[in-house]
Amino acid sequence: MLPDDVLIQVKGLRKYFPVRKGMFGSVTAHIKAVDGVDLTIKKGETISLVGESGCGKSTTGRSIMRLIEPTGGEVLFRSQVLGGADGQEAVVDVATLSAGSVKALRREMQIIFQDPYSSLDPRMTVGELIGEPLRVQLAISRKERDERVVRLLEAVGLGADHRRRFPHEFSGGQRQRIGIARALALNPRFIVADEPVSALDVSIQAQVVNLLQDLQAELGLTYLFIAHDLSVVRHISDRVAVMYLGKIVEIADADELFSHPRHPYTEALLSAVPVADPDFVRNRIRLQGDVPNPSAPPSGCPFHPRCAYAVDRCKAEIPSLRETSPGHQASCHRVEELDLSGVDTRYAAA
């Protein structure tokens, strides 16, 4: 059973991609894109997933959605569609549902894709794109579907006349608004926002982020927000989870994590956050080396080859993700010893 305030609980989620070689495609190794992720997402919150490219953020989001099949683990979701009569909820394991049940669950779980150009079918009008989920999932008339499409367009800041146009007639920001409208078509409870602003101009990013927040407040949505831009993450997030090489290495409330990071990798990420002060001289941390091969991760702590604080124990023993203070978890052997710098503390020191 899930606590009453929890919408999703991910336990030991894994996604391994086989590496095949030779004439017969023999499996010689596995790329561990997601390797034992535990995550709890509460109703109505925005939890962000951050980390370098290739760390497994998008794969985690898509595995939770069952857009790709997870290798192992549980994704417990509090579903109304798959519950009993009278709107009763049922806790289901998304990872083991049948194809028919997953299709029904799409009414409650949706995704906003990163690229507003490739995620929209150029042969369909905007009205057809937004109305397609309604046509597939709901037995409603064409008139009702058209009315719903108009309301969705207006909700994301577009007009009714836009439904007859094609995607190529819109700017990047407008296309992302269309993608958001499509994700909202079935009144979902949970949305994976997979880097929804990274392909947009900075001025448009703010508009889209504010739109997502307004829709969340109005509709009671829960977000898993995947992003690179930590300034955006801090603005929109209730909690932040930091991923490295397929694992979550730190998770905390947004303000707490930005002010008092407890993992050296988080400290390095925060050192790259811009500060709006030309006189401020930052202590930029530049990580040495590349991200290790996920098919052959290093022994011990996966971050130790690039960590300035690593000791012999880090090279031999894998740290567990443990609570360092209420609501703050980190996987570092030296978490009690290190005094790491966050964005606020560095700025105050200036």
Secondary structure, DSSP 8 states (H G I E B T S, - for coil): ---TTEEEEEEEEEEEEEEEETTTTEEEEEEEEEEEEEEEEETT-EEEEE-STTSSHHHHHHHHHTSS--SEEEEEEEESTTS-STT--EEEEGGG--HHHHHHHTTTEEEE-S-TTTSS-TTS-HHHHHHHHHHHH----HHHHHHHHHHHHHHTT--GGGGGS-GGGS-HHHHHHHHHHHHHTT--SEEEEESTTTTS-HHHHHHHHHHHHHHHHHHT-EEEEE-S-HHHHHHH-SEEEEEETTEEEEEEEHHHHHHS--SHHHHHHHTTS--S-TT---------S----TTS--SSSTTGGG-TT--HHHHHS----EEEETTEEE--TTTTT-----HHHHHHH-
